[in-house]
């Protein structure tokens, strides 16, 4: 009888896995509407399939359909109240809903904290939840329970799980709390400990936010020595163009970026041409600046900053 039952179950299992694989492929292609439709059709026949419900919540989340995502993840929390990741996802979309609608945010804060705290209690190794709590307690006003001390408590828990995450969290807390020297210290510690591109990017963003473009460029150059990513050439050119510093270096890096460009670099060529136009505008090279801004507009004609930059160049 057991073998017969397994034979009957096997086609369903194959179909279920095929559906999951198809949805994952659609996610990778960013075809979230198609994924949503496919999951909904599947759930009509299998309304209690938890993985399908989770994927539906994910599909809604990718489309910023927060109410749909909240409903999906709430079903998971009710069905499996001891699964940390369900509480984490539920708290996350509640948070996004709160950001979207500030009038409703006050009423959601309690549920958001409850969901994230529950996830942290259920899984002492859940890094994402602790990051969410670090940010939540830093961003909440004190009257609604915001607390640097609580944020630091979760940052310390992060450090116990991953030194890099702990250092990054402490960097974030001190940056948010306007303690730039401490923030810089912890971001540098994260680079020394882990050295990932994410660590370098955090420090670069910090320098940019503090209006320290030269330090930002130096940090990007250090990142390139370790990671050899072509996209970093664009980042140097961007900082140079935006802050009118190290223009020769910025121009050289942008030309390298264009020469070695691939889709994996992320930023379209048009933006590199735009930065080159900015650099030449800073140098009052009107003709060359117009050449590059026209290239940018031809490639991406609907981008407003490109058109605004052309007007500035024409007025040189």
C-alpha positions in Angstrom: 0.0 0.0 0.0 2.9 2.4 0.8 4.4 1.8 -2.6 1.1 2.5 -4.3 0.7 5.7 -2.3 4.2 6.8 -3.3 3.4 6.1 -7.0 0.3 8.2 -6.8 2.1 11.0 -5.0 5.1 11.1 -7.4 3.4 12.8 -10.4 2.1 15.5 -8.0 5.6 16.0 -6.6 7.0 16.3 -10.1 4.3 18.8 -11.1 4.9 20.8 -8.0 8.7 20.9 -8.6 8.1 21.9 -12.2 5.9 24.8 -11.2 8.5 25.9 -8.6 11.3 25.8 -11.3 9.1 27.7 -13.8 8.4 30.4 -11.2 12.0 30.7 -10.3 12.9 31.2 -13.9 10.3 33.9 -14.3 11.7 35.6 -11.2 15.2 35.6 -12.7 13.7 37.2 -15.8 11.9 39.7 -13.7 8.6 38.6 -15.2 6.7 38.9 -11.9 3.2 39.3 -13.3 3.5 36.0 -15.2 4.9 34.4 -12.1 1.9 35.8 -10.0 -0.6 34.4 -12.5 1.1 31.0 -12.6 1.2 30.7 -8.8 -2.4 31.8 -8.4 -3.6 29.2 -10.8 -1.6 26.5 -9.0 -3.0 27.6 -5.6 -6.6 27.1 -6.9 -5.9 23.4 -7.0 -3.4 23.4 -4.0 -4.6 26.2 -1.7 -2.5 25.0 1.3 0.9 24.6 -0.5 3.1 26.7 1.7 5.9 27.2 -0.8 3.5 28.4 -3.4 2.0 30.8 -0.9 5.5 32.1 -0.1 6.3 32.5 -3.8 3.1 34.4 -4.3 4.1 36.8 -1.5 7.5 37.2 -3.1 5.9 37.9 -6.5 3.6 40.6 -4.9 6.6 42.0 -3.0 8.7 42.4 -6.2 5.7 44.4 -7.7 5.3 46.5 -4.5 1.9 45.1 -4.0 2.3 45.2 -0.3 -1.3 44.3 0.7 -1.1 41.1 -1.3 2.3 40.2 0.1 1.0 40.9 3.7 -1.9 38.6 3.2 0.3 35.8 1.8 2.9 36.0 4.5 0.3 36.2 7.2 -1.1 32.9 6.0 2.3 31.4 6.4 2.8 32.8 9.9 -0.6 31.4 11.0 0.1 28.0 9.4 3.7 27.7 10.7 4.1 30.1 13.6 7.5 28.7 14.5 9.2 29.4 11.2 11.5 32.5 11.6 11.7 33.4 8.0 7.9 33.7 7.7 7.8 36.2 10.5 10.8 38.0 8.9 9.1 38.4 5.5 5.8 39.4 7.2 7.5 42.1 9.2 9.4 43.2 6.1 6.3 43.9 3.9 4.5 45.5 6.9 7.5 47.8 7.0 7.3 48.6 3.3 3.6 49.3 3.7 4.4 51.7 6.6 6.9 53.5 4.4 4.3 53.8 1.6 1.5 55.2 3.8 2.7 57.3 6.7 -0.8 57.7 8.0 -1.1 54.0 8.6 2.5 53.6 9.8 1.8 54.3 13.4 -0.7 51.5 13.5 1.7 49.0 11.9 4.8 49.7 14.1 3.7 47.3 16.9 3.1 44.4 14.4 6.4 45.1 12.6 8.4 45.0 15.9 6.5 41.9 17.0 7.2 40.0 13.7 11.0 40.8 13.6 11.4 40.1 17.3 9.7 36.8 17.0 11.9 35.8 14.0 15.0 36.7 16.1 13.7 34.6 19.0 12.9 31.6 16.8 16.3 31.6 15.0 19.3 32.9 16.9 21.3 32.7 13.6 18.9 34.8 11.5 21.2 37.6 10.2 18.6 39.4 8.1 16.2 39.8 11.0 18.8 41.3 13.2 19.7 43.8 10.4 16.0 44.7 10.2 15.9 45.3 13.9 19.1 47.4 13.8 17.5 49.7 11.2 14.1 49.7 12.7 15.2 50.9 16.2 17.5 53.5 14.7 14.9 54.9 12.4 11.9 54.9 14.8 11.4 58.1 16.7 11.9 57.7 20.5 8.2 58.2 21.2 7.4 55.1 19.1 10.1 52.9 20.7 13.2 54.0 18.8 16.4 53.3 20.7 20.1 53.4 19.8 20.8 51.1 22.7 18.4 48.4 21.3 19.9 48.9 17.9 23.4 48.3 19.3 22.2 45.2 21.1 21.2 43.6 17.8 24.4 44.9 16.2 26.3 43.1 18.9 24.3 39.9 18.2 25.2 40.3 14.5 28.8 40.6 15.4 28.6 37.3 17.2 27.2 35.7 14.1 29.3 37.5 11.5 32.0 40.1 12.4 31.6 41.8 9.1 27.8 42.3 9.5 28.4 43.4 13.1 30.9 46.0 12.0 28.7 47.2 9.1 25.8 47.5 11.5 27.8 49.6 14.0 29.0 51.7 11.1 25.4 52.3 10.0 24.3 53.1 13.6 27.0 55.7 14.1 26.6 57.2 10.7 22.8 57.5 11.3 23.6 59.0 14.8 26.0 61.6 13.3 29.1 60.0 14.7 31.3 60.1 11.5 34.6 59.1 13.1 33.1 56.0 14.7 31.2 55.2 11.5 34.3 55.4 9.4 36.2 53.2 11.9 33.7 50.4 11.8 33.3 50.5 8.0 37.1 50.2 7.7 37.0 47.3 10.2 34.4 45.6 8.0 36.7 46.0 5.0 39.7 44.6 6.9 37.7 41.7 8.2 35.8 40.7 5.0 36.9 42.9 2.1 33.8 42.3 0.1 32.6 44.8 -2.5 29.7 45.5 -0.3 32.0 46.6 2.5 33.9 48.9 0.2 30.6 50.3 -1.2 29.4 51.1 2.3 32.5 53.2 3.0 32.3 54.9 -0.4 28.7 55.8 0.2 29.7 57.2 3.6 32.4 59.4 2.2 30.1 60.7 -0.5 27.4 61.5 2.0 30.0 63.4 4.0 31.1 65.4 1.0 34.5 63.7 0.9 34.9 62.8 -2.8 38.6 62.4 -2.8 38.4 59.8 0.0 35.6 58.1 -1.9 37.7 57.8 -5.0 40.7 56.5 -3.1 38.4 53.9 -1.5 37.0 52.8 -4.9 40.5 52.5 -6.2 41.3 50.2 -3.2 38.2 48.2 -4.0 39.4 47.8 -7.7 42.8 46.5 -6.6 41.0 43.6 -4.8 38.0 43.0 -7.0 38.9 44.2 -10.5 35.3 45.1 -11.5 34.8 47.3 -14.5 31.8 48.9 -12.8 34.2 50.5 -10.4 35.7 52.6 -13.2 32.3 54.1 -13.7 32.0 54.8 -10.0 35.2 56.8 -10.0 34.1 58.8 -13.1 30.8 59.5 -11.4 32.3 60.9 -8.2 34.8 62.9 -10.2 32.0 64.4 -12.4 29.6 65.1 -9.6 32.2 66.8 -7.4 34.5 68.4 -10.0 37.5 66.6 -8.6 40.3 64.5 -10.2 38.7 65.2 -13.6 41.6 63.6 -15.6 41.4 60.4 -13.6 37.6 60.4 -13.9 37.7 60.8 -17.7 40.3 58.0 -18.0 38.2 55.7 -15.9 35.1 56.4 -17.9 36.9 55.6 -21.2 38.1 52.3 -19.7 34.6 51.5 -18.5 33.2 52.1 -22.0 36.0 50.1 -23.7 35.4 47.1 -21.4 31.6 47.5 -21.0 29.3 44.5 -20.7 25.7 44.1 -19.5 27.0 42.7 -16.3 28.4 46.1 -15.4 24.9 47.3 -14.8 25.1 51.0 -15.6 24.3 51.7 -19.3 26.9 53.3 -21.5 24.7 56.4 -21.8 25.4 57.3 -18.2 29.1 57.1 -18.8 28.7 59.5 -21.7 26.7 61.7 -19.4 29.5 61.8 -16.9 32.0 62.5 -19.6 29.8 65.5 -20.6 29.8 66.7 -17.1 33.6 66.5 -16.8 34.1 68.4 -20.0 31.5 71.0 -19.0 33.5 71.6 -15.8 36.5 72.3 -18.0 34.5 74.6 -20.3 35.1 72.2 -23.2 31.6 73.0 -24.7 32.0 71.2 -28.0 33.3 68.0 -26.5 30.7 68.1 -23.7 27.9 68.5 -26.3 29.2 65.5 -28.2 29.0 63.3 -25.1 25.6 64.6 -23.9 24.2 64.0 -27.4 25.4 60.5 -27.3 23.8 60.0 -23.9 20.5 61.4 -25.1 20.5 59.3 -28.3 20.9 56.2 -26.2 18.4 57.0 -23.5 16.3 59.9 -24.8 13.8 59.9 -21.8 16.3 60.6 -19.0 15.6 64.1 -17.6 19.0 64.8 -16.2 20.5 64.3 -19.6 18.3 67.0 -21.1 19.0 69.3 -18.1 22.7 68.8 -18.5 22.5 69.7 -22.2 20.8 73.0 -21.4 23.5 73.8 -18.9 26.2 73.0 -21.5 24.5 75.2 -24.2 24.6 78.1 -21.7 28.3 77.8 -21.2 
